[in-house]
């Protein structure tokens, strides 16, 4: 089976570091289904003015000028298109340029590689290109929708998004809030999370130090991760409970966070570990007692599942994608990321209740056992096969 994956969020070596979850999925997929072949298109938006405005825009323009690149064992074709992504309606309308600018190259890939099924990883522009491919070449497609709620609340993007969704053979999402929104719009979808590597499921029995509790948070140091609220929340608890916090990640908010830590006089209790290789995360998690990340939003948030697999109780926000897979107060505690007092109370509750920590950890691990990569790959493989055998809509 020949699969074409269209993904506008893919890392580009030496230019743009982005979430590698899609490559990770297909690495595991190919190991299980060696007879299948996967080809990639990475849409890349450009603007005549981007080079003057920001580093990120300059990076995107640089990517748009590439024709293709290699990432590990995969070859990726770049499809440039014109858009202004900050304006939702304009982004939806201008995304049509991806087909106009790349129609010859698309035809060449589909014919030469004998593409049988397309997997689009976002609505715009990925799903729109898949929709055009279906209309032009009758190639059926799966659509995975992430945190793309914004398209449903705008006058022009809403009908285009719904057309893309209704013409997909299968729609999936890793996001609980997105799944609920699709359901409320009478759109059928399947809630399928990102997978987990087996290496996260090995947790040694670590004897907790009698009066010490070690928190850990992992993520980019950007505003929506709300690490500043976490620091303010735990500051009064630090001496009271000999509490420590490890922060793993890098980002533009680091300097502000370091200044906040200094102002609150908790320098000795909060440690920055920087950005660490993903294969070292299981060992880091095992050194800690509680995982917490008060993000205001996350498409999925695989790090929550990774912490659960490692046997840690977790504290998370309700509006993260992973919330759709857990039961509040049974497999995780939930917080309002904007409410410092709520964060503090939930952390203190787990500090004082070891039995609850053990219960959450046990129940959380049971949930994520179902989502190992081999099981996720099997589910998508079956959907690919079904679509290829019965492609009609």
Rosetta blueprint (number, residue, H / E / L):
1 X L
2 X E
3 X E
4 X E
5 X E
6 X E
7 X L
8 X L
9 X L
10 X L
11 X L
12 X E
13 X L
14 X L
15 X L
16 X E
17 X L
18 X L
19 X L
20 X L
21 X H
22 X H
23 X H
24 X H
25 X H
26 X H
27 X H
28 X H
29 X H
30 X H
31 X H
32 X H
33 X L
34 X L
35 X L
36 X L
37 X E
38 X E
39 X E
40 X E
41 X E
42 X E
43 X E
44 X E
45 X E
46 X E
47 X L
48 X L
49 X L
50 X H
51 X H
52 X H
53 X H
54 X L
55 X H
56 X H
57 X H
58 X H
59 X H
60 X H
61 X H
62 X H
63 X H
64 X H
65 X L
66 X L
67 X L
68 X E
69 X E
70 X E
71 X E
72 X L
73 X L
74 X E
75 X E
76 X E
77 X E
78 X E
79 X E
80 X E
81 X E
82 X E
83 X L
84 X L
85 X L
86 X L
87 X L
88 X H
89 X H
90 X H
91 X H
92 X H
93 X H
94 X H
95 X L
96 X L
97 X H
98 X H
99 X H
100 X H
101 X H
102 X H
103 X H
104 X H
105 X H
106 X H
107 X H
108 X H
109 X H
110 X H
111 X H
112 X H
113 X L
114 X L
115 X L
116 X L
117 X E
118 X E
119 X E
120 X E
121 X L
122 X L
123 X H
124 X H
125 X H
126 X H
127 X H
128 X H
129 X H
130 X H
131 X H
132 X H
133 X H
134 X H
135 X H
136 X H
137 X H
138 X L
139 X L
140 X L
141 X E
142 X E
143 X E
144 X E
145 X E
146 X L
147 X L
148 X L
149 X H
150 X H
151 X H
152 X H
153 X H
154 X L
155 X H
156 X H
157 X H
158 X H
159 X H
160 X H
161 X H
162 X H
163 X H
164 X H
165 X H
166 X H
167 X H
168 X L
169 X L
170 X E
171 X E
172 X E
173 X E
174 X L
175 X L
176 X H
177 X H
178 X H
179 X H
180 X H
181 X H
182 X H
183 X H
184 X H
185 X L
186 X L
187 X L
188 X L
189 X L
190 X E
191 X E
192 X L
193 X L
194 X L
195 X L
196 X E
197 X L
198 X H
199 X H
200 X H
201 X H
202 X L
203 X L
204 X L
205 X L
206 X L
207 X L
208 X L
209 X L
210 X L
211 X L
212 X L
213 X E
214 X E
215 X E
216 X E
217 X E
218 X E
219 X L
220 X L
221 X L
222 X L
223 X H
224 X H
225 X H
226 X L
227 X H
228 X H
229 X H
230 X H
231 X H
232 X H
233 X H
234 X H
235 X H
236 X L
237 X L
238 X H
239 X H
240 X H
241 X H
242 X L
243 X E
244 X E
245 X E
246 X E
247 X E
248 X E
249 X L
250 X L
251 X L
252 X L
253 X L
254 X H
255 X H
256 X H
257 X H
258 X H
259 X H
260 X H
261 X H
262 X H
263 X H
264 X L
265 X L
266 X L
267 X L
268 X L
269 X L
270 X E
271 X E
272 X E
273 X E
274 X E
275 X L
276 X L
277 X L
278 X H
279 X H
280 X H
281 X H
282 X H
283 X H
284 X H
285 X H
286 X H
287 X L
288 X L
289 X L
290 X E
291 X E
292 X E
293 X E
294 X L
295 X L
296 X L
297 X L
298 X E
299 X L
300 X L
301 X L
302 X H
303 X H
304 X H
305 X H
306 X H
307 X H
308 X H
309 X H
310 X L
311 X L
312 X L
313 X E
314 X E
315 X E
316 X E
317 X E
318 X L
319 X L
320 X E
321 X H
322 X H
323 X H
324 X H
325 X H
326 X L
327 X L
328 X E
329 X L
330 X L
331 X L
332 X E
333 X E
334 X E
335 X E
336 X L
337 X L
338 X L
339 X L
340 X H
341 X H
342 X H
343 X H
344 X H
345 X H
346 X H
347 X H
348 X H
349 X H
350 X H
351 X H
352 X H
353 X L
354 X H
355 X H
356 X H
357 X H
358 X H
359 X H
360 X H
361 X H
362 X H
363 X H
364 X H
365 X H
366 X H
367 X H
368 X H
369 X H
370 X H
371 X H
372 X E
373 X H
374 X H
375 X H
376 X H
377 X H
378 X H
379 X H
380 X H
381 X H
382 X H
383 X H
384 X H
385 X H
386 X H
387 X H
388 X H
389 X H
390 X L
391 X L
392 X L
393 X L
